[in-house]
Each structure stands twice: as C-alpha cells, then as structure tokens.
C-alpha cells in the first residue's frame, strides 16, 4: 500500500445550483460555499453543500448550471 487510506472516498456528479459565496478564510486562503444537485437513479435529487478553495475557482465566472464531477 502507498500509505493512503482507501476508505471514505467519494465521486459526485451533478449541477451547481447556487452562486459561490464567501464562507471563511484560513491561513490567508479564502473558501467559498455552493450547492451541488446530485440526481439519484430513482429520480429524486440530493442537495450537497460544497466548500471549495479559491485556488480551484475563477471568481470572474458564474458556475450556476454547470455540470461538474467532484472527487475527494
């Protein structure tokens, strides 16, 4: 093994349904919150809160309606 745990990994595919809003700053790095809508095979959907670093975002873009894949 490479020393990394294989537990608690997730991959979500869905649509961003809320604008990014500033949530907090930690060690000089800003973090933003949004909501990811993930559709289930049953037709129902889950709304998953996401917290992302400013390093992953372009603050000049509107990401609402974009389909994304999130892993972690």
Secondary structure, DSSP 4 states (H G I P E B T S, - for coil): --S---SS--EEEEEE-S--EEEEEETTEEEEEEEEEEE-TTS-EEEEEEEEEGGG--TTS--TT-EEEEE-
